[in-house]
Amino acid sequence: MADIDDDLAPDEWDGPSKSALKRRMLALQELGETLVSLSEKQLGKVPIADDRLLEVIREARAMRSHGARRRHLQLIGKLMRDIDAGPIENALKEMDRQRQGNADAFHRLEQLRDEVLAAGVAGTELVAGRWPGADRQQLRQLILQYQRDNERGKPPTASRKLFRYLRELQENYGDPD
């Protein structure tokens, strides 16, 4: 035990335990694995100042051999020991929050589409109440087309078109919820 002074008794050591150090290293390796799985655009949003770490992360993406990849992840963990991982973790959490927010907005739009189609032609008022600038005639045509396609057993193309139109309204006018 090179870390412990000879003057201290074993029960007087107040540094991190070997298990705590190992848990920290494994956490850094997992963080590195998350970084490796990001796209180049996402990786650009993460504040990594160490050029060597960025290079090793990019190299790890190309590796297909399990053993080589594992060793590279250990190297990433080792390099991350020397930097503050807090800003990286915060950036990843923010990216996750944004992704979750986008997924929630997507599900709300799907639910609105289903409500509009279930209400029939009266569903145009559901959309017009949220987005007054919505084209009621286009909405009515999509709803009627959906009903005709549904009666004939055709694929739900009108439902998809309605969803795209609702997403366009949301992008142009914002989310009223």
Number of C-alpha atoms within 10 A of each C-alpha: 5 5 7 13 10 9 7 9 9 10 6 9 12 8 10 9 10 9 9 11 12 12 12 14 18 15 13 21 23 16 19 25 21 12 23 21 14 16 11 11 8 13 18 11 12 17 15 17 9 12 9 12 19 17 11 17 23 18 13 23 16 10 13 9 8 9 10 12 17 15 12 21 23 19 18 27 22 16 17 19 14 9 14 10 14 10 13 18 15 13 16 21 12 12 15 12 12 12 12 12 12 12 12 12 16 14 12 14 18 18 13 17 24 15 14 21 21 13 14 14 18 13 21 22 17 15 21 14 12 16 18 12 12 19 14 16 10 13 22 18 15 22 26 16 16 23 19 14 16 15 9 9 9 10 11 14 14 20 22 15 15 23 19 14 18 20 19 13 19 16 10 11 14 12 14 8 6
